[in-house]
Each structure stands twice: as C-alpha cells, then as structure tokens.
Amino acid sequence: MFCPDCGTQIPESGICPNCGKPAFTPEQPSAPQPETVQAEKVDNKPKKKFSLTQGKIADIPVGSKNYSALLTAALVFPAAICTAFDLSFHRYDFWFGYVVGALAVVWVCFVLPALKLFHPAVNALISFASIMGYVSFVMYKTGHLEWIYQQALPLFVLFAVFVAIDVMLISYKKVEVLTILAALAGEAGIYLLAIEATHQKGFDNLHWSPILAAGFISVAAVLLAFSYVGKNNKNNRGQ
C-alpha cells in the first residue's frame, strides 16, 4: 500500500511516515440538498383541519372581551326592566318576549362573532338561525297577520342572509374593515331593491330604489378599491 500523495509505502498503521496522511479518508455522509430539506418540511407540515371552534376564552383579545362585556351588560338592563314591568302589570299575553328575543338576536349577531370562539361559518349559521327563530316567534304570537308570510317573510330571510354574511366576514381575522363596510353598502343597495320589489310585487315598476341602490353599490366599489390599494401598498413596503 502506497500513499496517494507522495507515493511512500505505508505500514500497517495506515498512516504515511513521510507526510503523515492516512491512506484512506473516511467518507463523510453527504448533506441533504436544500430542495430535499424543503420538500421534507412541506410534507411533514400538519394540515389544518376544519373545526367548529377557533379558540378558548383565554385566547380572546382584551379589547374583544371588554367590548363583549359592555354590550352584554347594556343588553341585560332593558331586558330585565321590560320583563319586570310586564310580569308586574300584566297577567296575560306577555309582550316582554318581543324585547328579550330582539336583544338576544342582537347579542348573537354582534357579541358572539367578536369572541371568535366558533368558526366563521358556524357563527353565520347561528346568527341566521337566531333571526329566523325570532321571526317565527313573532309570527306565532301574531298569527292573524297573514301579510307577514306574503311580504315581510322574504325581507326577513334576506336580512338574515345578509347578517350571516356580515358575521362571517367579521369573524375572519384577515378581512379588513373597508371590506366589511363595502359589503354593508352593497347589501343596503340590494335590500332597497328588495323592499320596493316586494311592495310593487315585482321588478317591473321600480322607481326610487334603483337610484339609491346605484349609490350604495358605487360606495361599495370605492371602498373595495381603497382596500385593494392599501393592501398593495402594505405588501410593497414589506418587500
């Protein structure tokens, strides 16, 4: 056996007596390529699954907790006062159910999304169900008003759908305020069209609602444009 560098014969120790280098260099394990490491990281990343809940009470921001507590307290007061008055001075056909039901709907639509305990889709379904439940209660209490089924019910359903959409947008953390305001403006325009169409029993004889709807939809377009420009500027500054 001879040294590969100087050609000197190497003894059994395996080290060259002339240059002191070993006869063989142990092979080092090859380092993984960056693409392989990146692929492994991507493959090993856990996939996010759909969950009905988003977090716990401890994870709620302080601002959301304060807002929820103040609005809840503000809703409890009129509910308690109306219930006490109605139970004290009336003995039949209690009316406090209308007030308590309306306040409960307000709590579900404006407090529950701020807590962000449930998935946005779940919050939207809960809000829709609460509104339709309250409408059903009103219809049950005033069953002799058949016009509710014919004219008011479609408007109530459309309103519940819009509230469900707004709740979903508010529940998502990545949706900006301008986008939510744009959605509200667009919904207002559509709702005005629905009101006149319901009154006129069709879309053939619309007069005032298209003008107002065009204004609200224009405002929605401007707000979306501002939101888009602001997002682009923020991304450019980040780069």
QUITA-V156030 format. One record per residue. N is the residue number from 1. PHI is phi as a letter, one per 40 degrees, with the letter a starting at -180 (999 if undefined). PSI is psi as a letter, one per 40 degrees, with the letter a starting at -180 (* if undefined). Layout:
BEGIN
N;PHI;PSI  N;PHI;PSI
END
This chain:
BEGIN
1;999;h  2;b;i  3;c;h  4;c;e  5;c;d  6;b;e  7;g;e  8;c;i  9;c;h  10;b;h  11;c;a  12;c;d  13;c;d  14;g;e  15;b;h  16;c;h  17;c;e  18;c;d  19;b;e  20;g;e  21;c;i  22;c;i  23;c;d  24;b;h  25;c;h  26;c;h  27;c;h  28;c;h  29;c;h  30;c;h  31;c;i  32;c;i  33;c;i  34;d;d  35;c;d  36;c;d  37;c;d  38;c;d  39;c;d  40;c;d  41;c;d  42;c;d  43;c;d  44;c;e  45;c;h  46;c;h  47;c;h  48;c;h  49;b;i  50;c;h  51;b;i  52;c;d  53;b;i  54;b;d  55;a;a  56;b;i  57;d;d  58;c;d  59;c;e  60;c;h  61;c;i  62;c;d  63;c;d  64;c;d  65;c;d  66;c;d  67;c;d  68;c;d  69;c;d  70;c;d  71;c;d  72;c;d  73;c;d  74;c;d  75;c;d  76;c;d  77;c;d  78;c;d  79;c;d  80;c;d  81;c;d  82;c;d  83;c;d  84;c;d  85;c;d  86;c;d  87;c;d  88;c;d  89;b;e  90;b;i  91;b;e  92;a;i  93;f;f  94;c;h  95;b;e  96;c;e  97;c;d  98;c;d  99;c;d  100;c;d  101;c;d  102;c;d  103;c;d  104;c;d  105;c;d  106;c;d  107;c;d  108;c;d  109;c;d  110;b;e  111;b;d  112;d;d  113;c;d  114;c;d  115;c;d  116;f;f  117;c;d  118;b;i  119;c;i  120;d;d  121;c;d  122;c;d  123;d;d  124;c;d  125;c;d  126;c;d  127;c;d  128;c;d  129;c;d  130;c;d  131;c;d  132;c;d  133;c;d  134;c;d  135;c;d  136;c;d  137;c;d  138;c;d  139;c;d  140;c;d  141;c;d  142;b;f  143;c;e  144;c;e  145;c;g  146;c;e  147;c;d  148;c;d  149;c;d  150;c;d  151;b;d  152;c;d  153;c;d  154;d;d  155;c;d  156;c;d  157;c;d  158;c;d  159;c;d  160;c;d  161;c;d  162;c;d  163;c;d  164;c;d  165;c;d  166;c;d  167;c;d  168;c;d  169;c;d  170;c;d  171;c;d  172;c;h  173;c;d  174;c;e  175;c;h  176;c;i  177;c;d  178;c;d  179;c;d  180;c;d  181;c;d  182;c;d  183;c;d  184;c;d  185;c;d  186;c;d  187;c;d  188;c;d  189;c;d  190;c;d  191;c;d  192;c;d  193;c;d  194;c;d  195;c;d  196;c;d  197;c;d  198;c;d  199;c;d  200;c;e  201;f;f  202;i;i  203;c;e  204;c;d  205;b;f  206;c;h  207;b;c  208;c;d  209;c;d  210;c;d  211;c;d  212;c;d  213;c;d  214;c;d  215;c;d  216;c;d  217;c;d  218;c;d  219;c;d  220;c;d  221;c;d  222;c;d  223;c;d  224;c;d  225;c;d  226;c;d  227;c;d  228;c;d  229;c;d  230;c;d  231;c;d  232;c;d  233;c;d  234;c;d  235;c;d  236;c;d  237;c;d  238;c;d  239;c;*
END
